[in-house]
């Protein structure tokens, strides 16, 4: 079947969204890995342990002080961090719609039952 202009535009936009989302996610992960490498490279594990304990205690204190604000900040931070996944999901949906609507009927195989005991039953 022929792809329409709208179908091609959706495919191109979907691929662009997927590519941009993956690129931004990769950059975010690269920055995070660099920060962790720097953190673990300079002080080692024994120096990290007190920092992690203090951060966990501060998070617990913030949660105990105001549950709703803590959860709101947590969701806001997750949204800021993971927004490129929304691009990837939107691009996947755009690409999927185009491919699912343009299935070629001639490419579908005959789904007849094949008797393997009869010689040549698989030949058409």
Helices and strands as residue ranges (DSSP letters): H 5-65, H 67-101, G 105-107
